[in-house]
């Protein structure tokens, strides 16, 4: 009888250990997935701003025409939508940064909630006009996940559930 109790105890300990290992592995896998999605969304934010600049150049306009701010007024609370045509950069402390995904399952993330499914991701774009004489613009795209609405941490890292990408665009 004692052998059966000891064997059952050892089997239970083994099963509990394996289950906790599986749960930990799944949690890490989901955290990695969220980090990858956030990093790609941050990169997409940079690419969309770059596309605005490139479309301006192709149309013969000034590189940063129509972008919020000016060489004397940086913008630190903006968003940009892929689904808007042409792409629109909106800046205001009151606008939501939450990203939505099409309910059809096909398409791109956007800030439009109509007909879309809410996600855990939020994206903020910062525009800093570095050197008015040379016409350079530093663009920083920050994506957070699993945080309160419009809650962007001061320090962006994986521990704070934040990912960012930055690029310097030069006027052409």
Helices and strands as residue ranges (DSSP letters): H 2-58, E 75-81, E 88-91, E 98-102, E 116-131, E 136-145, G 158-160, E 162-170
